[in-house]
Amino acid sequence: MDESKMYAKMCVILGDVVFGLRKSGYEISRENLIKFFANKRMHCTNDREAECYQSIINKLSDA
């Protein structure tokens, strides 16, 4: 997957997750998001999705 498509997919996934967590009343923090995506990555069977989750984790860790 090229870089621009990966970035767009990461933005959509991250936006959906943050919206869903806020709607459910969860506290949004960088640490909580990293834990959430690490859990998603561990249980992912699709290599491309796992790569996308890892990219999100890396971006959040660098922020």
N, C-alpha and C positions, 0 to 999 in steps of 0.2 A: 504494500500500500504506500503510495507516495506521501510525502510530508504534508502537503496541503490537505489531502483527504483525511489523513490521520488527525491533523489539528482540528479540522471541522468536526470530526466524529468525537474527539475528546471534549470539545466545547459543548456539543449537544448532550453527551452523557453527563458531564459535570453539571450543566444547567438543570437537567432533569432530576438528578440526585439532590442537588441543593434545594430545588423547589419542593420536591417530595418530602425531604427532611424538615424543612421549615413549616410546611403545611401540617405535618404530623406533630409539630411542637418540639422537635429535637434541637439541641444546641449545635450550631454550625461552627466548627473550628478546623483549622488546618490539620491538626492531629486526628480529629474524628474522621475527617474525609480520607486521610491517608489510611487509617485503620479500615474504613469501609471498603476502599478500593483494593487494599491488600487482601481482604477477605474474599471479595469478588474474584480477584485474580487467582487465588488459591483454588477456588471451586470451578474455575472456567475450564471447559474442555476444548474450546476453540483457540488455536494459537494466535490468530489475529486479534481476537478480543483480549486475550491475555497481554499481548503486546501493547494494545491501546490502554489497558488498565495500568500497565507498568509505566507507560509514558505519562499518564496523569499523575501517578505517584511521584515520578521524577520531577515533574513541573511543580507540584505542591511542595516537595522537599526543598527545591531550589528557591522557592519564593521567600 
